[in-house]
């Protein structure tokens, strides 16, 4: 049985995020191979933050640069753990400062398996309303429940040009 995803008419709301510093994993990947990084990289970032005595300042975020929806096209993926301030040098990850980010935001409650259909609906609304994307999309994993995925809460942020 196929379910049709329905969004409110104006599901996206404009906002500007605050700048932050993060412990960061960066790679080139495709949508086809994306799953190899979840949830392992996030768990490794938390472990490394603990080893380096870093103060975590927010939930894990996945930042996509120039992902187009084409499952075979390569793009940059950053998996980041916001922290209060950098500490000792990490052998596995880098420190990066992320500037304020103007975006349209939508908070999704439910499994990540909905994301394909969800992104289609969100970008449909985004373009219908005449917005221009800047090539950046962020997923902020506010609640992660790997046992009951319907409890997951993810904020999706589409960067504005």
Chimera marker file (.cmm) of the C-alpha trace (Angstrom):
<marker_set name="trace">
<marker id="1" x="0.000" y="0.000" z="0.000" r="1" g="1" b="0" radius="0.5"/>
<marker id="2" x="1.335" y="3.437" z="-0.939" r="1" g="1" b="0" radius="0.5"/>
<marker id="3" x="0.709" y="6.377" z="1.328" r="1" g="1" b="0" radius="0.5"/>
<marker id="4" x="0.547" y="9.916" z="0.015" r="1" g="1" b="0" radius="0.5"/>
<marker id="5" x="2.527" y="12.441" z="2.028" r="1" g="1" b="0" radius="0.5"/>
<marker id="6" x="0.528" y="15.587" z="2.697" r="1" g="1" b="0" radius="0.5"/>
<marker id="7" x="1.999" y="18.833" z="3.926" r="1" g="1" b="0" radius="0.5"/>
<marker id="8" x="0.228" y="21.977" z="5.066" r="1" g="1" b="0" radius="0.5"/>
<marker id="9" x="-0.043" y="24.593" z="2.281" r="1" g="1" b="0" radius="0.5"/>
<marker id="10" x="2.704" y="26.732" z="3.845" r="1" g="1" b="0" radius="0.5"/>
<marker id="11" x="4.752" y="24.075" z="5.637" r="1" g="1" b="0" radius="0.5"/>
<marker id="12" x="8.050" y="25.922" z="5.210" r="1" g="1" b="0" radius="0.5"/>
<marker id="13" x="8.882" y="28.815" z="7.520" r="1" g="1" b="0" radius="0.5"/>
<marker id="14" x="11.743" y="31.255" z="7.028" r="1" g="1" b="0" radius="0.5"/>
<marker id="15" x="14.409" y="31.530" z="9.706" r="1" g="1" b="0" radius="0.5"/>
<marker id="16" x="18.058" y="32.343" z="10.267" r="1" g="1" b="0" radius="0.5"/>
<marker id="17" x="20.118" y="29.929" z="12.329" r="1" g="1" b="0" radius="0.5"/>
<marker id="18" x="22.817" y="30.987" z="14.768" r="1" g="1" b="0" radius="0.5"/>
<marker id="19" x="26.482" y="30.408" z="13.888" r="1" g="1" b="0" radius="0.5"/>
<marker id="20" x="28.122" y="27.467" z="15.646" r="1" g="1" b="0" radius="0.5"/>
<marker id="21" x="31.365" y="25.510" z="15.961" r="1" g="1" b="0" radius="0.5"/>
<marker id="22" x="31.350" y="21.768" z="15.316" r="1" g="1" b="0" radius="0.5"/>
<marker id="23" x="33.405" y="18.622" z="15.319" r="1" g="1" b="0" radius="0.5"/>
<marker id="24" x="33.061" y="17.639" z="11.653" r="1" g="1" b="0" radius="0.5"/>
<marker id="25" x="33.283" y="14.625" z="9.361" r="1" g="1" b="0" radius="0.5"/>
<marker id="26" x="33.453" y="15.536" z="5.637" r="1" g="1" b="0" radius="0.5"/>
<marker id="27" x="33.236" y="13.255" z="2.610" r="1" g="1" b="0" radius="0.5"/>
<marker id="28" x="32.069" y="13.039" z="-1.002" r="1" g="1" b="0" radius="0.5"/>
<marker id="29" x="29.179" y="10.631" z="-1.560" r="1" g="1" b="0" radius="0.5"/>
<marker id="30" x="25.967" y="9.991" z="-3.494" r="1" g="1" b="0" radius="0.5"/>
<marker id="31" x="22.387" y="9.507" z="-2.326" r="1" g="1" b="0" radius="0.5"/>
<marker id="32" x="22.809" y="5.808" z="-3.260" r="1" g="1" b="0" radius="0.5"/>
<marker id="33" x="25.668" y="5.317" z="-0.782" r="1" g="1" b="0" radius="0.5"/>
<marker id="34" x="24.501" y="7.714" z="1.950" r="1" g="1" b="0" radius="0.5"/>
<marker id="35" x="23.269" y="5.025" z="4.344" r="1" g="1" b="0" radius="0.5"/>
<marker id="36" x="26.811" y="3.757" z="4.975" r="1" g="1" b="0" radius="0.5"/>
<marker id="37" x="27.399" y="6.784" z="7.229" r="1" g="1" b="0" radius="0.5"/>
<marker id="38" x="24.353" y="6.314" z="9.507" r="1" g="1" b="0" radius="0.5"/>
<marker id="39" x="24.332" y="5.961" z="12.451" r="1" g="1" b="0" radius="0.5"/>
<marker id="40" x="28.026" y="5.055" z="12.770" r="1" g="1" b="0" radius="0.5"/>
<marker id="41" x="29.617" y="8.441" z="12.063" r="1" g="1" b="0" radius="0.5"/>
<marker id="42" x="27.345" y="10.242" z="14.541" r="1" g="1" b="0" radius="0.5"/>
<marker id="43" x="28.229" y="7.740" z="17.260" r="1" g="1" b="0" radius="0.5"/>
<marker id="44" x="31.941" y="8.191" z="16.487" r="1" g="1" b="0" radius="0.5"/>
<marker id="45" x="31.606" y="11.988" z="16.698" r="1" g="1" b="0" radius="0.5"/>
<marker id="46" x="30.007" y="11.693" z="20.155" r="1" g="1" b="0" radius="0.5"/>
<marker id="47" x="32.782" y="9.282" z="21.260" r="1" g="1" b="0" radius="0.5"/>
<marker id="48" x="35.494" y="11.620" z="20.011" r="1" g="1" b="0" radius="0.5"/>
<marker id="49" x="33.858" y="14.626" z="21.709" r="1" g="1" b="0" radius="0.5"/>
<marker id="50" x="33.845" y="12.670" z="24.967" r="1" g="1" b="0" radius="0.5"/>
<marker id="51" x="37.509" y="11.642" z="24.585" r="1" g="1" b="0" radius="0.5"/>
<marker id="52" x="38.495" y="15.264" z="23.935" r="1" g="1" b="0" radius="0.5"/>
<marker id="53" x="36.315" y="16.565" z="26.809" r="1" g="1" b="0" radius="0.5"/>
<marker id="54" x="34.299" y="18.764" z="24.449" r="1" g="1" b="0" radius="0.5"/>
<marker id="55" x="30.981" y="20.267" z="25.561" r="1" g="1" b="0" radius="0.5"/>
<marker id="56" x="28.261" y="19.263" z="23.088" r="1" g="1" b="0" radius="0.5"/>
<marker id="57" x="26.104" y="22.267" z="22.142" r="1" g="1" b="0" radius="0.5"/>
<marker id="58" x="23.368" y="20.729" z="19.987" r="1" g="1" b="0" radius="0.5"/>
<marker id="59" x="22.166" y="17.708" z="18.032" r="1" g="1" b="0" radius="0.5"/>
<marker id="60" x="23.923" y="16.011" z="15.123" r="1" g="1" b="0" radius="0.5"/>
<marker id="61" x="23.398" y="17.693" z="11.755" r="1" g="1" b="0" radius="0.5"/>
<marker id="62" x="23.905" y="16.409" z="8.239" r="1" g="1" b="0" radius="0.5"/>
<marker id="63" x="24.819" y="19.162" z="5.782" r="1" g="1" b="0" radius="0.5"/>
<marker id="64" x="24.472" y="18.484" z="2.068" r="1" g="1" b="0" radius="0.5"/>
<marker id="65" x="26.240" y="20.727" z="-0.452" r="1" g="1" b="0" radius="0.5"/>
<marker id="66" x="25.007" y="20.544" z="-4.059" r="1" g="1" b="0" radius="0.5"/>
<marker id="67" x="22.881" y="17.404" z="-3.645" r="1" g="1" b="0" radius="0.5"/>
<marker id="68" x="20.407" y="17.499" z="-6.537" r="1" g="1" b="0" radius="0.5"/>
<marker id="69" x="18.137" y="14.530" z="-5.920" r="1" g="1" b="0" radius="0.5"/>
<marker id="70" x="19.957" y="12.518" z="-8.625" r="1" g="1" b="0" radius="0.5"/>
<marker id="71" x="20.910" y="9.349" z="-6.703" r="1" g="1" b="0" radius="0.5"/>
<marker id="72" x="24.138" y="8.867" z="-8.709" r="1" g="1" b="0" radius="0.5"/>
<marker id="73" x="25.484" y="12.470" z="-8.606" r="1" g="1" b="0" radius="0.5"/>
<marker id="74" x="28.295" y="13.034" z="-6.111" r="1" g="1" b="0" radius="0.5"/>
<marker id="75" x="28.024" y="15.845" z="-3.542" r="1" g="1" b="0" radius="0.5"/>
<marker id="76" x="29.700" y="16.935" z="-0.312" r="1" g="1" b="0" radius="0.5"/>
<marker id="77" x="28.331" y="15.571" z="2.965" r="1" g="1" b="0" radius="0.5"/>
<marker id="78" x="29.294" y="16.963" z="6.353" r="1" g="1" b="0" radius="0.5"/>
<marker id="79" x="28.125" y="15.232" z="9.517" r="1" g="1" b="0" radius="0.5"/>
<marker id="80" x="28.626" y="17.688" z="12.349" r="1" g="1" b="0" radius="0.5"/>
<marker id="81" x="28.321" y="17.735" z="16.119" r="1" g="1" b="0" radius="0.5"/>
<marker id="82" x="27.940" y="21.278" z="17.494" r="1" g="1" b="0" radius="0.5"/>
<marker id="83" x="30.294" y="22.003" z="20.400" r="1" g="1" b="0" radius="0.5"/>
<marker id="84" x="30.948" y="24.966" z="22.703" r="1" g="1" b="0" radius="0.5"/>
<marker id="85" x="34.548" y="25.461" z="21.517" r="1" g="1" b="0" radius="0.5"/>
<marker id="86" x="37.344" y="23.463" z="19.898" r="1" g="1" b="0" radius="0.5"/>
<marker id="87" x="39.652" y="21.461" z="22.111" r="1" g="1" b="0" radius="0.5"/>
<marker id="88" x="42.698" y="19.331" z="21.448" r="1" g="1" b="0" radius="0.5"/>
<marker id="89" x="43.350" y="18.309" z="17.844" r="1" g="1" b="0" radius="0.5"/>
<marker id="90" x="41.370" y="15.270" z="16.717" r="1" g="1" b="0" radius="0.5"/>
<marker id="91" x="43.091" y="12.582" z="14.654" r="1" g="1" b="0" radius="0.5"/>
<marker id="92" x="39.801" y="11.661" z="12.934" r="1" g="1" b="0" radius="0.5"/>
<marker id="93" x="37.696" y="14.803" z="12.607" r="1" g="1" b="0" radius="0.5"/>
<marker id="94" x="38.148" y="18.527" z="12.021" r="1" g="1" b="0" radius="0.5"/>
<marker id="95" x="36.817" y="21.598" z="13.769" r="1" g="1" b="0" radius="0.5"/>
<marker id="96" x="34.762" y="23.976" z="11.692" r="1" g="1" b="0" radius="0.5"/>
<marker id="97" x="32.808" y="27.172" z="12.302" r="1" g="1" b="0" radius="0.5"/>
<marker id="98" x="29.454" y="27.333" z="10.509" r="1" g="1" b="0" radius="0.5"/>
<marker id="99" x="28.073" y="30.822" z="9.835" r="1" g="1" b="0" radius="0.5"/>
<marker id="100" x="24.481" y="31.935" z="10.333" r="1" g="1" b="0" radius="0.5"/>
<marker id="101" x="22.255" y="30.262" z="7.747" r="1" g="1" b="0" radius="0.5"/>
<marker id="102" x="19.127" y="31.786" z="6.162" r="1" g="1" b="0" radius="0.5"/>
<marker id="103" x="16.738" y="29.034" z="5.211" r="1" g="1" b="0" radius="0.5"/>
<marker id="104" x="13.225" y="27.715" z="4.930" r="1" g="1" b="0" radius="0.5"/>
<marker id="105" x="12.612" y="25.162" z="7.657" r="1" g="1" b="0" radius="0.5"/>
<marker id="106" x="10.265" y="22.226" z="8.149" r="1" g="1" b="0" radius="0.5"/>
<marker id="107" x="10.136" y="19.898" z="11.163" r="1" g="1" b="0" radius="0.5"/>
<marker id="108" x="9.299" y="16.275" z="10.324" r="1" g="1" b="0" radius="0.5"/>
<marker id="109" x="8.145" y="13.763" z="12.911" r="1" g="1" b="0" radius="0.5"/>
<marker id="110" x="8.478" y="10.201" z="11.664" r="1" g="1" b="0" radius="0.5"/>
<marker id="111" x="10.853" y="7.747" z="10.019" r="1" g="1" b="0" radius="0.5"/>
<marker id="112" x="13.717" y="8.790" z="7.798" r="1" g="1" b="0" radius="0.5"/>
<marker id="113" x="12.363" y="6.405" z="5.154" r="1" g="1" b="0" radius="0.5"/>
<marker id="114" x="9.793" y="9.186" z="4.435" r="1" g="1" b="0" radius="0.5"/>
<marker id="115" x="12.548" y="11.584" z="3.337" r="1" g="1" b="0" radius="0.5"/>
<marker id="116" x="12.410" y="10.857" z="-0.421" r="1" g="1" b="0" radius="0.5"/>
<marker id="117" x="8.732" y="11.706" z="-0.665" r="1" g="1" b="0" radius="0.5"/>
<marker id="118" x="9.113" y="14.497" z="1.900" r="1" g="1" b="0" radius="0.5"/>
<marker id="119" x="11.895" y="16.232" z="-0.031" r="1" g="1" b="0" radius="0.5"/>
<marker id="120" x="9.838" y="16.033" z="-3.245" r="1" g="1" b="0" radius="0.5"/>
<marker id="121" x="6.939" y="17.767" z="-1.480" r="1" g="1" b="0" radius="0.5"/>
<marker id="122" x="9.137" y="20.367" z="0.253" r="1" g="1" b="0" radius="0.5"/>
<marker id="123" x="11.072" y="21.327" z="-2.870" r="1" g="1" b="0" radius="0.5"/>
<marker id="124" x="7.811" y="21.430" z="-4.829" r="1" g="1" b="0" radius="0.5"/>
<marker id="125" x="6.482" y="23.995" z="-2.345" r="1" g="1" b="0" radius="0.5"/>
<marker id="126" x="9.863" y="25.796" z="-2.207" r="1" g="1" b="0" radius="0.5"/>
<marker id="127" x="9.982" y="26.344" z="-5.983" r="1" g="1" b="0" radius="0.5"/>
<marker id="128" x="6.242" y="26.966" z="-6.339" r="1" g="1" b="0" radius="0.5"/>
<marker id="129" x="6.638" y="29.886" z="-3.931" r="1" g="1" b="0" radius="0.5"/>
<marker id="130" x="9.440" y="31.331" z="-6.106" r="1" g="1" b="0" radius="0.5"/>
<marker id="131" x="12.400" y="30.693" z="-3.798" r="1" g="1" b="0" radius="0.5"/>
<marker id="132" x="15.965" y="30.156" z="-4.993" r="1" g="1" b="0" radius="0.5"/>
<marker id="133" x="18.124" y="27.531" z="-3.257" r="1" g="1" b="0" radius="0.5"/>
<marker id="134" x="21.772" y="28.223" z="-2.369" r="1" g="1" b="0" radius="0.5"/>
<marker id="135" x="22.840" y="24.560" z="-2.734" r="1" g="1" b="0" radius="0.5"/>
<marker id="136" x="22.863" y="23.784" z="1.006" r="1" g="1" b="0" radius="0.5"/>
<marker id="137" x="20.423" y="21.566" z="2.880" r="1" g="1" b="0" radius="0.5"/>
<marker id="138" x="20.721" y="20.719" z="6.570" r="1" g="1" b="0" radius="0.5"/>
<marker id="139" x="19.033" y="17.979" z="8.549" r="1" g="1" b="0" radius="0.5"/>
<marker id="140" x="19.042" y="18.620" z="12.302" r="1" g="1" b="0" radius="0.5"/>
<marker id="141" x="18.347" y="15.379" z="14.176" r="1" g="1" b="0" radius="0.5"/>
<marker id="142" x="16.487" y="16.701" z="17.233" r="1" g="1" b="0" radius="0.5"/>
<marker id="143" x="15.145" y="13.317" z="18.382" r="1" g="1" b="0" radius="0.5"/>
<marker id="144" x="16.706" y="10.021" z="17.244" r="1" g="1" b="0" radius="0.5"/>
<marker id="145" x="14.877" y="6.812" z="18.174" r="1" g="1" b="0" radius="0.5"/>
<marker id="146" x="16.370" y="3.884" z="16.272" r="1" g="1" b="0" radius="0.5"/>
<marker id="147" x="13.962" y="1.455" z="17.955" r="1" g="1" b="0" radius="0.5"/>
<marker id="148" x="10.776" y="3.334" z="17.036" r="1" g="1" b="0" radius="0.5"/>
<marker id="149" x="11.583" y="5.470" z="13.998" r="1" g="1" b="0" radius="0.5"/>
<marker id="150" x="8.120" y="7.081" z="14.010" r="1" g="1" b="0" radius="0.5"/>
<marker id="151" x="9.326" y="9.013" z="17.091" r="1" g="1" b="0" radius="0.5"/>
<marker id="152" x="12.233" y="10.658" z="15.230" r="1" g="1" b="0" radius="0.5"/>
<marker id="153" x="12.099" y="14.443" z="14.902" r="1" g="1" b="0" radius="0.5"/>
<marker id="154" x="14.202" y="16.048" z="12.154" r="1" g="1" b="0" radius="0.5"/>
<marker id="155" x="14.317" y="19.694" z="11.170" r="1" g="1" b="0" radius="0.5"/>
<marker id="156" x="15.012" y="20.100" z="7.447" r="1" g="1" b="0" radius="0.5"/>
<marker id="157" x="16.544" y="23.433" z="6.443" r="1" g="1" b="0" radius="0.5"/>
<marker id="158" x="16.737" y="24.452" z="2.775" r="1" g="1" b="0" radius="0.5"/>
<marker id="159" x="19.241" y="27.273" z="2.227" r="1" g="1" b="0" radius="0.5"/>
<marker id="160" x="18.013" y="30.458" z="0.566" r="1" g="1" b="0" radius="0.5"/>
<marker id="161" x="20.058" y="32.218" z="-2.108" r="1" g="1" b="0" radius="0.5"/>
<link id1="1" id2="2" r="1" g="1" b="0" radius="0.2"/>
<link id1="2" id2="3" r="1" g="1" b="0" radius="0.2"/>
<link id1="3" id2="4" r="1" g="1" b="0" radius="0.2"/>
<link id1="4" id2="5" r="1" g="1" b="0" radius="0.2"/>
<link id1="5" id2="6" r="1" g="1" b="0" radius="0.2"/>
<link id1="6" id2="7" r="1" g="1" b="0" radius="0.2"/>
<link id1="7" id2="8" r="1" g="1" b="0" radius="0.2"/>
<link id1="8" id2="9" r="1" g="1" b="0" radius="0.2"/>
<link id1="9" id2="10" r="1" g="1" b="0" radius="0.2"/>
<link id1="10" id2="11" r="1" g="1" b="0" radius="0.2"/>
<link id1="11" id2="12" r="1" g="1" b="0" radius="0.2"/>
<link id1="12" id2="13" r="1" g="1" b="0" radius="0.2"/>
<link id1="13" id2="14" r="1" g="1" b="0" radius="0.2"/>
<link id1="14" id2="15" r="1" g="1" b="0" radius="0.2"/>
<link id1="15" id2="16" r="1" g="1" b="0" radius="0.2"/>
<link id1="16" id2="17" r="1" g="1" b="0" radius="0.2"/>
<link id1="17" id2="18" r="1" g="1" b="0" radius="0.2"/>
<link id1="18" id2="19" r="1" g="1" b="0" radius="0.2"/>
<link id1="19" id2="20" r="1" g="1" b="0" radius="0.2"/>
<link id1="20" id2="21" r="1" g="1" b="0" radius="0.2"/>
<link id1="21" id2="22" r="1" g="1" b="0" radius="0.2"/>
<link id1="22" id2="23" r="1" g="1" b="0" radius="0.2"/>
<link id1="23" id2="24" r="1" g="1" b="0" radius="0.2"/>
<link id1="24" id2="25" r="1" g="1" b="0" radius="0.2"/>
<link id1="25" id2="26" r="1" g="1" b="0" radius="0.2"/>
<link id1="26" id2="27" r="1" g="1" b="0" radius="0.2"/>
<link id1="27" id2="28" r="1" g="1" b="0" radius="0.2"/>
<link id1="28" id2="29" r="1" g="1" b="0" radius="0.2"/>
<link id1="29" id2="30" r="1" g="1" b="0" radius="0.2"/>
<link id1="30" id2="31" r="1" g="1" b="0" radius="0.2"/>
<link id1="31" id2="32" r="1" g="1" b="0" radius="0.2"/>
<link id1="32" id2="33" r="1" g="1" b="0" radius="0.2"/>
<link id1="33" id2="34" r="1" g="1" b="0" radius="0.2"/>
<link id1="34" id2="35" r="1" g="1" b="0" radius="0.2"/>
<link id1="35" id2="36" r="1" g="1" b="0" radius="0.2"/>
<link id1="36" id2="37" r="1" g="1" b="0" radius="0.2"/>
<link id1="37" id2="38" r="1" g="1" b="0" radius="0.2"/>
<link id1="38" id2="39" r="1" g="1" b="0" radius="0.2"/>
<link id1="39" id2="40" r="1" g="1" b="0" radius="0.2"/>
<link id1="40" id2="41" r="1" g="1" b="0" radius="0.2"/>
<link id1="41" id2="42" r="1" g="1" b="0" radius="0.2"/>
<link id1="42" id2="43" r="1" g="1" b="0" radius="0.2"/>
<link id1="43" id2="44" r="1" g="1" b="0" radius="0.2"/>
<link id1="44" id2="45" r="1" g="1" b="0" radius="0.2"/>
<link id1="45" id2="46" r="1" g="1" b="0" radius="0.2"/>
<link id1="46" id2="47" r="1" g="1" b="0" radius="0.2"/>
<link id1="47" id2="48" r="1" g="1" b="0" radius="0.2"/>
<link id1="48" id2="49" r="1" g="1" b="0" radius="0.2"/>
<link id1="49" id2="50" r="1" g="1" b="0" radius="0.2"/>
<link id1="50" id2="51" r="1" g="1" b="0" radius="0.2"/>
<link id1="51" id2="52" r="1" g="1" b="0" radius="0.2"/>
<link id1="52" id2="53" r="1" g="1" b="0" radius="0.2"/>
<link id1="53" id2="54" r="1" g="1" b="0" radius="0.2"/>
<link id1="54" id2="55" r="1" g="1" b="0" radius="0.2"/>
<link id1="55" id2="56" r="1" g="1" b="0" radius="0.2"/>
<link id1="56" id2="57" r="1" g="1" b="0" radius="0.2"/>
<link id1="57" id2="58" r="1" g="1" b="0" radius="0.2"/>
<link id1="58" id2="59" r="1" g="1" b="0" radius="0.2"/>
<link id1="59" id2="60" r="1" g="1" b="0" radius="0.2"/>
<link id1="60" id2="61" r="1" g="1" b="0" radius="0.2"/>
<link id1="61" id2="62" r="1" g="1" b="0" radius="0.2"/>
<link id1="62" id2="63" r="1" g="1" b="0" radius="0.2"/>
<link id1="63" id2="64" r="1" g="1" b="0" radius="0.2"/>
<link id1="64" id2="65" r="1" g="1" b="0" radius="0.2"/>
<link id1="65" id2="66" r="1" g="1" b="0" radius="0.2"/>
<link id1="66" id2="67" r="1" g="1" b="0" radius="0.2"/>
<link id1="67" id2="68" r="1" g="1" b="0" radius="0.2"/>
<link id1="68" id2="69" r="1" g="1" b="0" radius="0.2"/>
<link id1="69" id2="70" r="1" g="1" b="0" radius="0.2"/>
<link id1="70" id2="71" r="1" g="1" b="0" radius="0.2"/>
<link id1="71" id2="72" r="1" g="1" b="0" radius="0.2"/>
<link id1="72" id2="73" r="1" g="1" b="0" radius="0.2"/>
<link id1="73" id2="74" r="1" g="1" b="0" radius="0.2"/>
<link id1="74" id2="75" r="1" g="1" b="0" radius="0.2"/>
<link id1="75" id2="76" r="1" g="1" b="0" radius="0.2"/>
<link id1="76" id2="77" r="1" g="1" b="0" radius="0.2"/>
<link id1="77" id2="78" r="1" g="1" b="0" radius="0.2"/>
<link id1="78" id2="79" r="1" g="1" b="0" radius="0.2"/>
<link id1="79" id2="80" r="1" g="1" b="0" radius="0.2"/>
<link id1="80" id2="81" r="1" g="1" b="0" radius="0.2"/>
<link id1="81" id2="82" r="1" g="1" b="0" radius="0.2"/>
<link id1="82" id2="83" r="1" g="1" b="0" radius="0.2"/>
<link id1="83" id2="84" r="1" g="1" b="0" radius="0.2"/>
<link id1="84" id2="85" r="1" g="1" b="0" radius="0.2"/>
<link id1="85" id2="86" r="1" g="1" b="0" radius="0.2"/>
<link id1="86" id2="87" r="1" g="1" b="0" radius="0.2"/>
<link id1="87" id2="88" r="1" g="1" b="0" radius="0.2"/>
<link id1="88" id2="89" r="1" g="1" b="0" radius="0.2"/>
<link id1="89" id2="90" r="1" g="1" b="0" radius="0.2"/>
<link id1="90" id2="91" r="1" g="1" b="0" radius="0.2"/>
<link id1="91" id2="92" r="1" g="1" b="0" radius="0.2"/>
<link id1="92" id2="93" r="1" g="1" b="0" radius="0.2"/>
<link id1="93" id2="94" r="1" g="1" b="0" radius="0.2"/>
<link id1="94" id2="95" r="1" g="1" b="0" radius="0.2"/>
<link id1="95" id2="96" r="1" g="1" b="0" radius="0.2"/>
<link id1="96" id2="97" r="1" g="1" b="0" radius="0.2"/>
<link id1="97" id2="98" r="1" g="1" b="0" radius="0.2"/>
<link id1="98" id2="99" r="1" g="1" b="0" radius="0.2"/>
<link id1="99" id2="100" r="1" g="1" b="0" radius="0.2"/>
<link id1="100" id2="101" r="1" g="1" b="0" radius="0.2"/>
<link id1="101" id2="102" r="1" g="1" b="0" radius="0.2"/>
<link id1="102" id2="103" r="1" g="1" b="0" radius="0.2"/>
<link id1="103" id2="104" r="1" g="1" b="0" radius="0.2"/>
<link id1="104" id2="105" r="1" g="1" b="0" radius="0.2"/>
<link id1="105" id2="106" r="1" g="1" b="0" radius="0.2"/>
<link id1="106" id2="107" r="1" g="1" b="0" radius="0.2"/>
<link id1="107" id2="108" r="1" g="1" b="0" radius="0.2"/>
<link id1="108" id2="109" r="1" g="1" b="0" radius="0.2"/>
<link id1="109" id2="110" r="1" g="1" b="0" radius="0.2"/>
<link id1="110" id2="111" r="1" g="1" b="0" radius="0.2"/>
<link id1="111" id2="112" r="1" g="1" b="0" radius="0.2"/>
<link id1="112" id2="113" r="1" g="1" b="0" radius="0.2"/>
<link id1="113" id2="114" r="1" g="1" b="0" radius="0.2"/>
<link id1="114" id2="115" r="1" g="1" b="0" radius="0.2"/>
<link id1="115" id2="116" r="1" g="1" b="0" radius="0.2"/>
<link id1="116" id2="117" r="1" g="1" b="0" radius="0.2"/>
<link id1="117" id2="118" r="1" g="1" b="0" radius="0.2"/>
<link id1="118" id2="119" r="1" g="1" b="0" radius="0.2"/>
<link id1="119" id2="120" r="1" g="1" b="0" radius="0.2"/>
<link id1="120" id2="121" r="1" g="1" b="0" radius="0.2"/>
<link id1="121" id2="122" r="1" g="1" b="0" radius="0.2"/>
<link id1="122" id2="123" r="1" g="1" b="0" radius="0.2"/>
<link id1="123" id2="124" r="1" g="1" b="0" radius="0.2"/>
<link id1="124" id2="125" r="1" g="1" b="0" radius="0.2"/>
<link id1="125" id2="126" r="1" g="1" b="0" radius="0.2"/>
<link id1="126" id2="127" r="1" g="1" b="0" radius="0.2"/>
<link id1="127" id2="128" r="1" g="1" b="0" radius="0.2"/>
<link id1="128" id2="129" r="1" g="1" b="0" radius="0.2"/>
<link id1="129" id2="130" r="1" g="1" b="0" radius="0.2"/>
<link id1="130" id2="131" r="1" g="1" b="0" radius="0.2"/>
<link id1="131" id2="132" r="1" g="1" b="0" radius="0.2"/>
<link id1="132" id2="133" r="1" g="1" b="0" radius="0.2"/>
<link id1="133" id2="134" r="1" g="1" b="0" radius="0.2"/>
<link id1="134" id2="135" r="1" g="1" b="0" radius="0.2"/>
<link id1="135" id2="136" r="1" g="1" b="0" radius="0.2"/>
<link id1="136" id2="137" r="1" g="1" b="0" radius="0.2"/>
<link id1="137" id2="138" r="1" g="1" b="0" radius="0.2"/>
<link id1="138" id2="139" r="1" g="1" b="0" radius="0.2"/>
<link id1="139" id2="140" r="1" g="1" b="0" radius="0.2"/>
<link id1="140" id2="141" r="1" g="1" b="0" radius="0.2"/>
<link id1="141" id2="142" r="1" g="1" b="0" radius="0.2"/>
<link id1="142" id2="143" r="1" g="1" b="0" radius="0.2"/>
<link id1="143" id2="144" r="1" g="1" b="0" radius="0.2"/>
<link id1="144" id2="145" r="1" g="1" b="0" radius="0.2"/>
<link id1="145" id2="146" r="1" g="1" b="0" radius="0.2"/>
<link id1="146" id2="147" r="1" g="1" b="0" radius="0.2"/>
<link id1="147" id2="148" r="1" g="1" b="0" radius="0.2"/>
<link id1="148" id2="149" r="1" g="1" b="0" radius="0.2"/>
<link id1="149" id2="150" r="1" g="1" b="0" radius="0.2"/>
<link id1="150" id2="151" r="1" g="1" b="0" radius="0.2"/>
<link id1="151" id2="152" r="1" g="1" b="0" radius="0.2"/>
<link id1="152" id2="153" r="1" g="1" b="0" radius="0.2"/>
<link id1="153" id2="154" r="1" g="1" b="0" radius="0.2"/>
<link id1="154" id2="155" r="1" g="1" b="0" radius="0.2"/>
<link id1="155" id2="156" r="1" g="1" b="0" radius="0.2"/>
<link id1="156" id2="157" r="1" g="1" b="0" radius="0.2"/>
<link id1="157" id2="158" r="1" g="1" b="0" radius="0.2"/>
<link id1="158" id2="159" r="1" g="1" b="0" radius="0.2"/>
<link id1="159" id2="160" r="1" g="1" b="0" radius="0.2"/>
<link id1="160" id2="161" r="1" g="1" b="0" radius="0.2"/>
</marker_set>
